[in-house]
Amino acid sequence: MEKIIKALNSPEESERLYAIQDIIALKDTPNKNKTDGYANEADVYAETLVRHLESETSQAVRDSIVYALKLMPCTKALTLLFELFQNSDAYLRNAAVTIFGTKGVNGVAFLTSKLDHADREVRKLVIDSLFQIGSKEDEFQLGSKEAVLAIRAGLNDPSINVRITAVEYLGQLNDTQSVEDILDMLKSEKDQMLITAALETVLQIGDETNIQDTIKFLSNNTLTGLNQINLSSSSNNINLSQNEINTPVDILKVHPVFLPEFIKLIAKCGSVDNLIGIIEFLHSKQTYSKDIVSAIEEIKNRYNSIVFEPIINDFLVNTIKSKDGDESSRYAAAELLLAEEEHIKNHDSSDKNIYLEIGKTLVKEQSMISEGLRFLAKSDTSEGRTIIGDIKRKTKDENIVLLCDELGLLS
């Protein structure tokens, strides 16, 4: 042991690295002293390595120490490791989280006892460590379950940041049994960031009943803390000149801060009428274009074609034509309309003219010319075919020429 300790304190980096490798090599060697409580011969060095980690200047050696500590139980080093949570060095704090994340049920037992630590930053790191264990279900079956239960306790932590962290981690760990607790917290919570995190988690792991309940909370404005949130200018996003929406959900009662999450909830379990109500009564539609387009796509999977409902169709057309709009939203909206091939073939010329007008607009933009050509072809009009022919003759872009040829065969 003295030889390894001496090498670990050598001024030569290579000697220190070799010493750590020698320690790692002992991890499969049973502890000779059965009474000292160490799991194996490598574990004997855990406390020494943690202390050395704090004073080590070489990053390579630091990384090697962390690697070694992850491989050993650290039977008697957990307290020293925990002290790193309050170290001013972010590397050491993060290293401690990573190491604790490999300690399974023993790590959970130790960390759970620290959930009431006076320092909220330490409590957050405890939750971070528990998440590391909880996410390794295949490796720590019992420890993983115990870690999730411990993280749930974080929902009642006095620190908002700790509660937010717990909510997010429970979602990532797919802890469906915590959803009811999160919904109960929602009813009395007033912190905007925490409510948003809770809504995202319900979206991620909640069932249909959970999501419907959340929609009711939001649309009935029954979250008791909402009125204490500063709206700033966000209230301008709703057309407040309207009195009510004749649908099961009243968007005028939805707190503007949570409109993106509300739209996602409607996308999950809402109706076409709910969606139309959102589009109709949002004043700043393009602000939420990405969320609305995604909602249209998701609801479309549950119902028959909805993109030619007048209000939905107007929204999609305006989104596609908006040069200042989000580019990904424009493309997604275009794909929704272009996918309606059977509809356009079986309807009157007014629907086909929609495709023609969109195509004529988009071919004027270099970034949208391919989409514009597809709309012209889908319009199945002589004017559309003429424009495609003109573009093919004038362009020097081989890809555009190939697309024109392909569309010519389809039209």
Contacts in CASP RR format, 6 or more apart in sequence:
PFRMAT RR
TARGET T0000
AUTHOR 0000-0000-0000
METHOD contacts of the structure
MODEL  1
MEKIIKALNSPEESERLYAIQDIIALKDTPNKNKTDGYANEADVYAETLV
RHLESETSQAVRDSIVYALKLMPCTKALTLLFELFQNSDAYLRNAAVTIF
GTKGVNGVAFLTSKLDHADREVRKLVIDSLFQIGSKEDEFQLGSKEAVLA
IRAGLNDPSINVRITAVEYLGQLNDTQSVEDILDMLKSEKDQMLITAALE
TVLQIGDETNIQDTIKFLSNNTLTGLNQINLSSSSNNINLSQNEINTPVD
ILKVHPVFLPEFIKLIAKCGSVDNLIGIIEFLHSKQTYSKDIVSAIEEIK
NRYNSIVFEPIINDFLVNTIKSKDGDESSRYAAAELLLAEEEHIKNHDSS
DKNIYLEIGKTLVKEQSMISEGLRFLAKSDTSEGRTIIGDIKRKTKDENI
VLLCDELGLLS
1 44 0 8 1.000
1 45 0 8 1.000
4 19 0 8 1.000
4 22 0 8 1.000
4 23 0 8 1.000
4 45 0 8 1.000
5 19 0 8 1.000
5 48 0 8 1.000
7 15 0 8 1.000
7 16 0 8 1.000
7 18 0 8 1.000
7 19 0 8 1.000
7 22 0 8 1.000
8 16 0 8 1.000
8 19 0 8 1.000
8 20 0 8 1.000
8 48 0 8 1.000
8 52 0 8 1.000
9 16 0 8 1.000
9 52 0 8 1.000
10 16 0 8 1.000
10 19 0 8 1.000
13 58 0 8 1.000
13 60 0 8 1.000
13 61 0 8 1.000
16 56 0 8 1.000
16 58 0 8 1.000
16 61 0 8 1.000
17 60 0 8 1.000
17 61 0 8 1.000
17 64 0 8 1.000
20 49 0 8 1.000
20 61 0 8 1.000
20 64 0 8 1.000
20 65 0 8 1.000
20 68 0 8 1.000
21 64 0 8 1.000
23 42 0 8 1.000
23 45 0 8 1.000
23 49 0 8 1.000
23 68 0 8 1.000
24 42 0 8 1.000
24 67 0 8 1.000
24 68 0 8 1.000
24 71 0 8 1.000
25 42 0 8 1.000
26 40 0 8 1.000
26 41 0 8 1.000
26 42 0 8 1.000
26 44 0 8 1.000
26 45 0 8 1.000
27 40 0 8 1.000
27 41 0 8 1.000
27 42 0 8 1.000
27 43 0 8 1.000
27 71 0 8 1.000
27 72 0 8 1.000
28 40 0 8 1.000
29 40 0 8 1.000
29 41 0 8 1.000
29 42 0 8 1.000
30 40 0 8 1.000
30 41 0 8 1.000
31 37 0 8 1.000
31 38 0 8 1.000
31 39 0 8 1.000
31 40 0 8 1.000
31 41 0 8 1.000
31 43 0 8 1.000
31 44 0 8 1.000
32 41 0 8 1.000
36 44 0 8 1.000
37 75 0 8 1.000
37 76 0 8 1.000
38 44 0 8 1.000
38 75 0 8 1.000
38 76 0 8 1.000
39 72 0 8 1.000
39 73 0 8 1.000
39 75 0 8 1.000
40 72 0 8 1.000
40 73 0 8 1.000
42 68 0 8 1.000
42 71 0 8 1.000
42 72 0 8 1.000
43 72 0 8 1.000
43 73 0 8 1.000
43 74 0 8 1.000
43 75 0 8 1.000
43 76 0 8 1.000
45 72 0 8 1.000
46 69 0 8 1.000
46 72 0 8 1.000
46 73 0 8 1.000
46 74 0 8 1.000
46 75 0 8 1.000
46 76 0 8 1.000
46 77 0 8 1.000
47 76 0 8 1.000
47 77 0 8 1.000
47 80 0 8 1.000
49 65 0 8 1.000
49 68 0 8 1.000
49 69 0 8 1.000
49 77 0 8 1.000
50 69 0 8 1.000
50 74 0 8 1.000
50 77 0 8 1.000
50 80 0 8 1.000
50 81 0 8 1.000
50 84 0 8 1.000
51 80 0 8 1.000
52 65 0 8 1.000
53 62 0 8 1.000
53 65 0 8 1.000
53 66 0 8 1.000
53 69 0 8 1.000
53 84 0 8 1.000
53 92 0 8 1.000
53 95 0 8 1.000
54 84 0 8 1.000
54 87 0 8 1.000
54 92 0 8 1.000
56 62 0 8 1.000
56 65 0 8 1.000
62 91 0 8 1.000
62 95 0 8 1.000
66 95 0 8 1.000
66 98 0 8 1.000
66 99 0 8 1.000
69 77 0 8 1.000
69 81 0 8 1.000
69 99 0 8 1.000
70 98 0 8 1.000
70 99 0 8 1.000
70 102 0 8 1.000
71 102 0 8 1.000
73 103 0 8 1.000
73 106 0 8 1.000
74 81 0 8 1.000
74 99 0 8 1.000
74 103 0 8 1.000
75 106 0 8 1.000
78 100 0 8 1.000
78 103 0 8 1.000
78 106 0 8 1.000
78 107 0 8 1.000
78 110 0 8 1.000
81 96 0 8 1.000
81 99 0 8 1.000
81 100 0 8 1.000
82 96 0 8 1.000
82 100 0 8 1.000
82 110 0 8 1.000
82 114 0 8 1.000
84 92 0 8 1.000
84 93 0 8 1.000
84 95 0 8 1.000
84 96 0 8 1.000
85 93 0 8 1.000
85 96 0 8 1.000
85 121 0 8 1.000
85 122 0 8 1.000
85 125 0 8 1.000
85 126 0 8 1.000
86 119 0 8 1.000
86 122 0 8 1.000
87 93 0 8 1.000
87 96 0 8 1.000
93 125 0 8 1.000
96 125 0 8 1.000
96 129 0 8 1.000
97 125 0 8 1.000
97 128 0 8 1.000
97 129 0 8 1.000
97 132 0 8 1.000
98 132 0 8 1.000
100 107 0 8 1.000
100 110 0 8 1.000
100 111 0 8 1.000
100 129 0 8 1.000
100 132 0 8 1.000
100 133 0 8 1.000
101 107 0 8 1.000
101 129 0 8 1.000
101 132 0 8 1.000
101 133 0 8 1.000
101 136 0 8 1.000
102 132 0 8 1.000
102 133 0 8 1.000
102 136 0 8 1.000
103 110 0 8 1.000
103 133 0 8 1.000
104 133 0 8 1.000
104 136 0 8 1.000
104 139 0 8 1.000
104 140 0 8 1.000
104 143 0 8 1.000
104 144 0 8 1.000
104 147 0 8 1.000
105 140 0 8 1.000
105 142 0 8 1.000
105 143 0 8 1.000
105 146 0 8 1.000
107 129 0 8 1.000
107 133 0 8 1.000
108 130 0 8 1.000
108 133 0 8 1.000
108 143 0 8 1.000
108 146 0 8 1.000
108 147 0 8 1.000
108 150 0 8 1.000
109 146 0 8 1.000
111 126 0 8 1.000
111 129 0 8 1.000
111 130 0 8 1.000
111 150 0 8 1.000
112 130 0 8 1.000
112 146 0 8 1.000
112 150 0 8 1.000
112 153 0 8 1.000
114 122 0 8 1.000
114 123 0 8 1.000
114 126 0 8 1.000
115 123 0 8 1.000
115 126 0 8 1.000
115 150 0 8 1.000
115 153 0 8 1.000
115 154 0 8 1.000
115 157 0 8 1.000
116 123 0 8 1.000
117 123 0 8 1.000
117 126 0 8 1.000
120 157 0 8 1.000
120 158 0 8 1.000
120 159 0 8 1.000
120 161 0 8 1.000
120 162 0 8 1.000
123 154 0 8 1.000
123 157 0 8 1.000
123 159 0 8 1.000
123 162 0 8 1.000
124 159 0 8 1.000
124 161 0 8 1.000
124 162 0 8 1.000
124 165 0 8 1.000
127 151 0 8 1.000
127 154 0 8 1.000
127 162 0 8 1.000
127 165 0 8 1.000
127 166 0 8 1.000
127 169 0 8 1.000
128 165 0 8 1.000
130 147 0 8 1.000
130 150 0 8 1.000
130 151 0 8 1.000
130 169 0 8 1.000
131 147 0 8 1.000
131 151 0 8 1.000
131 169 0 8 1.000
131 172 0 8 1.000
131 173 0 8 1.000
133 140 0 8 1.000
133 143 0 8 1.000
133 144 0 8 1.000
133 147 0 8 1.000
134 140 0 8 1.000
134 143 0 8 1.000
134 144 0 8 1.000
134 147 0 8 1.000
134 148 0 8 1.000
134 151 0 8 1.000
134 173 0 8 1.000
135 144 0 8 1.000
135 172 0 8 1.000
135 173 0 8 1.000
136 144 0 8 1.000
137 144 0 8 1.000
140 147 0 8 1.000
148 170 0 8 1.000
148 173 0 8 1.000
148 175 0 8 1.000
148 178 0 8 1.000
151 166 0 8 1.000
151 169 0 8 1.000
151 170 0 8 1.000
151 173 0 8 1.000
151 175 0 8 1.000
152 166 0 8 1.000
152 170 0 8 1.000
152 175 0 8 1.000
152 178 0 8 1.000
152 181 0 8 1.000
153 166 0 8 1.000
154 162 0 8 1.000
154 163 0 8 1.000
154 166 0 8 1.000
155 163 0 8 1.000
155 166 0 8 1.000
155 167 0 8 1.000
155 170 0 8 1.000
155 178 0 8 1.000
155 181 0 8 1.000
155 182 0 8 1.000
155 185 0 8 1.000
156 163 0 8 1.000
157 163 0 8 1.000
157 166 0 8 1.000
160 191 0 8 1.000
160 193 0 8 1.000
160 194 0 8 1.000
163 185 0 8 1.000
163 194 0 8 1.000
164 193 0 8 1.000
164 194 0 8 1.000
164 197 0 8 1.000
167 182 0 8 1.000
167 185 0 8 1.000
167 194 0 8 1.000
167 197 0 8 1.000
167 198 0 8 1.000
167 201 0 8 1.000
168 197 0 8 1.000
168 200 0 8 1.000
168 201 0 8 1.000
170 178 0 8 1.000
170 182 0 8 1.000
170 201 0 8 1.000
170 205 0 8 1.000
171 178 0 8 1.000
171 201 0 8 1.000
171 204 0 8 1.000
171 205 0 8 1.000
172 204 0 8 1.000
174 204 0 8 1.000
174 205 0 8 1.000
175 205 0 8 1.000
176 205 0 8 1.000
176 206 0 8 1.000
176 207 0 8 1.000
179 201 0 8 1.000
179 202 0 8 1.000
179 205 0 8 1.000
179 206 0 8 1.000
179 207 0 8 1.000
179 210 0 8 1.000
180 210 0 8 1.000
182 198 0 8 1.000
182 201 0 8 1.000
182 202 0 8 1.000
183 198 0 8 1.000
183 202 0 8 1.000
183 210 0 8 1.000
183 213 0 8 1.000
183 214 0 8 1.000
183 217 0 8 1.000
185 194 0 8 1.000
185 198 0 8 1.000
186 195 0 8 1.000
186 198 0 8 1.000
186 199 0 8 1.000
186 202 0 8 1.000
186 214 0 8 1.000
186 217 0 8 1.000
186 223 0 8 1.000
187 217 0 8 1.000
187 222 0 8 1.000
187 223 0 8 1.000
187 224 0 8 1.000
188 223 0 8 1.000
188 224 0 8 1.000
188 225 0 8 1.000
189 195 0 8 1.000
189 198 0 8 1.000
189 223 0 8 1.000
189 225 0 8 1.000
190 223 0 8 1.000
190 224 0 8 1.000
190 225 0 8 1.000
190 226 0 8 1.000
190 228 0 8 1.000
190 229 0 8 1.000
192 229 0 8 1.000
192 257 0 8 1.000
195 223 0 8 1.000
195 258 0 8 1.000
196 257 0 8 1.000
196 258 0 8 1.000
196 261 0 8 1.000
199 214 0 8 1.000
199 258 0 8 1.000
199 261 0 8 1.000
199 265 0 8 1.000
200 261 0 8 1.000
202 210 0 8 1.000
202 211 0 8 1.000
202 214 0 8 1.000
202 265 0 8 1.000
203 211 0 8 1.000
203 261 0 8 1.000
203 264 0 8 1.000
203 265 0 8 1.000
203 268 0 8 1.000
208 268 0 8 1.000
208 269 0 8 1.000
211 265 0 8 1.000
211 268 0 8 1.000
211 269 0 8 1.000
212 269 0 8 1.000
214 265 0 8 1.000
215 249 0 8 1.000
215 262 0 8 1.000
215 265 0 8 1.000
215 266 0 8 1.000
215 269 0 8 1.000
215 270 0 8 1.000
216 222 0 8 1.000
217 223 0 8 1.000
218 253 0 8 1.000
218 254 0 8 1.000
218 255 0 8 1.000
218 258 0 8 1.000
218 261 0 8 1.000
218 262 0 8 1.000
218 265 0 8 1.000
219 249 0 8 1.000
219 250 0 8 1.000
219 251 0 8 1.000
219 253 0 8 1.000
219 254 0 8 1.000
219 262 0 8 1.000
220 250 0 8 1.000
220 253 0 8 1.000
221 253 0 8 1.000
221 254 0 8 1.000
221 255 0 8 1.000
223 255 0 8 1.000
226 255 0 8 1.000
229 255 0 8 1.000
229 257 0 8 1.000
231 255 0 8 1.000
231 256 0 8 1.000
231 257 0 8 1.000
234 256 0 8 1.000
234 257 0 8 1.000
235 256 0 8 1.000
236 283 0 8 1.000
236 284 0 8 1.000
237 256 0 8 1.000
237 259 0 8 1.000
237 282 0 8 1.000
237 283 0 8 1.000
237 284 0 8 1.000
237 287 0 8 1.000
237 288 0 8 1.000
238 251 0 8 1.000
238 252 0 8 1.000
238 254 0 8 1.000
238 256 0 8 1.000
238 259 0 8 1.000
238 281 0 8 1.000
238 282 0 8 1.000
238 283 0 8 1.000
239 281 0 8 1.000
239 282 0 8 1.000
239 283 0 8 1.000
240 252 0 8 1.000
242 252 0 8 1.000
242 281 0 8 1.000
244 250 0 8 1.000
244 252 0 8 1.000
245 251 0 8 1.000
245 252 0 8 1.000
245 277 0 8 1.000
245 280 0 8 1.000
245 281 0 8 1.000
247 271 0 8 1.000
247 273 0 8 1.000
247 274 0 8 1.000
247 276 0 8 1.000
247 277 0 8 1.000
248 271 0 8 1.000
248 273 0 8 1.000
248 274 0 8 1.000
249 266 0 8 1.000
249 270 0 8 1.000
249 274 0 8 1.000
249 277 0 8 1.000
251 262 0 8 1.000
251 277 0 8 1.000
251 278 0 8 1.000
251 281 0 8 1.000
251 282 0 8 1.000
252 281 0 8 1.000
254 262 0 8 1.000
259 282 0 8 1.000
259 288 0 8 1.000
259 291 0 8 1.000
260 288 0 8 1.000
260 291 0 8 1.000
262 278 0 8 1.000
263 278 0 8 1.000
263 288 0 8 1.000
263 291 0 8 1.000
263 292 0 8 1.000
263 295 0 8 1.000
264 291 0 8 1.000
264 294 0 8 1.000
264 295 0 8 1.000
266 274 0 8 1.000
266 275 0 8 1.000
266 278 0 8 1.000
266 295 0 8 1.000
266 299 0 8 1.000
267 275 0 8 1.000
267 291 0 8 1.000
267 294 0 8 1.000
267 295 0 8 1.000
267 298 0 8 1.000
267 299 0 8 1.000
268 298 0 8 1.000
270 299 0 8 1.000
271 299 0 8 1.000
272 299 0 8 1.000
272 303 0 8 1.000
272 306 0 8 1.000
272 309 0 8 1.000
272 312 0 8 1.000
275 292 0 8 1.000
275 295 0 8 1.000
275 296 0 8 1.000
275 299 0 8 1.000
275 306 0 8 1.000
275 312 0 8 1.000
276 309 0 8 1.000
276 311 0 8 1.000
276 312 0 8 1.000
277 311 0 8 1.000
278 292 0 8 1.000
278 295 0 8 1.000
279 285 0 8 1.000
279 292 0 8 1.000
279 311 0 8 1.000
279 312 0 8 1.000
279 315 0 8 1.000
280 311 0 8 1.000
282 288 0 8 1.000
282 292 0 8 1.000
285 292 0 8 1.000
285 315 0 8 1.000
285 318 0 8 1.000
285 319 0 8 1.000
286 318 0 8 1.000
286 319 0 8 1.000
286 322 0 8 1.000
286 324 0 8 1.000
286 325 0 8 1.000
286 326 0 8 1.000
289 319 0 8 1.000
289 322 0 8 1.000
289 325 0 8 1.000
289 326 0 8 1.000
289 329 0 8 1.000
289 333 0 8 1.000
290 326 0 8 1.000
290 328 0 8 1.000
290 329 0 8 1.000
290 332 0 8 1.000
292 315 0 8 1.000
293 316 0 8 1.000
293 319 0 8 1.000
293 329 0 8 1.000
293 332 0 8 1.000
293 333 0 8 1.000
293 336 0 8 1.000
294 332 0 8 1.000
296 306 0 8 1.000
296 307 0 8 1.000
296 312 0 8 1.000
296 315 0 8 1.000
296 316 0 8 1.000
296 333 0 8 1.000
296 336 0 8 1.000
297 332 0 8 1.000
297 336 0 8 1.000
299 306 0 8 1.000
300 306 0 8 1.000
300 307 0 8 1.000
300 336 0 8 1.000
305 340 0 8 1.000
305 343 0 8 1.000
306 312 0 8 1.000
307 313 0 8 1.000
307 316 0 8 1.000
307 336 0 8 1.000
307 337 0 8 1.000
307 340 0 8 1.000
308 340 0 8 1.000
308 343 0 8 1.000
308 347 0 8 1.000
308 351 0 8 1.000
313 354 0 8 1.000
316 333 0 8 1.000
316 336 0 8 1.000
316 337 0 8 1.000
317 337 0 8 1.000
317 354 0 8 1.000
317 358 0 8 1.000
319 325 0 8 1.000
319 329 0 8 1.000
319 330 0 8 1.000
319 333 0 8 1.000
320 330 0 8 1.000
320 333 0 8 1.000
320 334 0 8 1.000
320 337 0 8 1.000
320 358 0 8 1.000
320 361 0 8 1.000
320 362 0 8 1.000
320 371 0 8 1.000
321 358 0 8 1.000
321 361 0 8 1.000
321 362 0 8 1.000
322 330 0 8 1.000
323 365 0 8 1.000
327 367 0 8 1.000
330 368 0 8 1.000
331 371 0 8 1.000
334 358 0 8 1.000
334 362 0 8 1.000
334 368 0 8 1.000
334 371 0 8 1.000
334 372 0 8 1.000
334 374 0 8 1.000
334 375 0 8 1.000
337 354 0 8 1.000
337 355 0 8 1.000
337 358 0 8 1.000
337 375 0 8 1.000
338 371 0 8 1.000
338 374 0 8 1.000
338 375 0 8 1.000
338 378 0 8 1.000
341 378 0 8 1.000
343 351 0 8 1.000
344 351 0 8 1.000
344 352 0 8 1.000
344 355 0 8 1.000
344 378 0 8 1.000
344 379 0 8 1.000
344 380 0 8 1.000
345 380 0 8 1.000
352 378 0 8 1.000
352 379 0 8 1.000
352 380 0 8 1.000
352 381 0 8 1.000
353 379 0 8 1.000
353 381 0 8 1.000
355 375 0 8 1.000
355 376 0 8 1.000
355 378 0 8 1.000
355 379 0 8 1.000
356 375 0 8 1.000
356 376 0 8 1.000
356 379 0 8 1.000
356 381 0 8 1.000
356 383 0 8 1.000
356 384 0 8 1.000
358 372 0 8 1.000
358 375 0 8 1.000
359 371 0 8 1.000
359 372 0 8 1.000
359 373 0 8 1.000
359 375 0 8 1.000
359 376 0 8 1.000
359 379 0 8 1.000
359 384 0 8 1.000
359 387 0 8 1.000
360 376 0 8 1.000
360 384 0 8 1.000
360 387 0 8 1.000
361 372 0 8 1.000
362 368 0 8 1.000
362 369 0 8 1.000
362 371 0 8 1.000
362 372 0 8 1.000
362 375 0 8 1.000
363 369 0 8 1.000
363 372 0 8 1.000
363 373 0 8 1.000
363 376 0 8 1.000
363 387 0 8 1.000
363 391 0 8 1.000
369 391 0 8 1.000
369 400 0 8 1.000
370 399 0 8 1.000
370 400 0 8 1.000
370 403 0 8 1.000
373 388 0 8 1.000
373 391 0 8 1.000
373 400 0 8 1.000
373 403 0 8 1.000
373 404 0 8 1.000
373 407 0 8 1.000
374 403 0 8 1.000
374 407 0 8 1.000
376 384 0 8 1.000
376 385 0 8 1.000
376 387 0 8 1.000
376 388 0 8 1.000
376 407 0 8 1.000
377 384 0 8 1.000
377 385 0 8 1.000
377 388 0 8 1.000
377 407 0 8 1.000
377 408 0 8 1.000
377 410 0 8 1.000
377 411 0 8 1.000
378 411 0 8 1.000
380 411 0 8 1.000
385 408 0 8 1.000
385 411 0 8 1.000
388 404 0 8 1.000
388 407 0 8 1.000
388 408 0 8 1.000
388 411 0 8 1.000
389 404 0 8 1.000
391 400 0 8 1.000
391 404 0 8 1.000
392 400 0 8 1.000
392 401 0 8 1.000
392 404 0 8 1.000
392 405 0 8 1.000
395 401 0 8 1.000
395 404 0 8 1.000
END
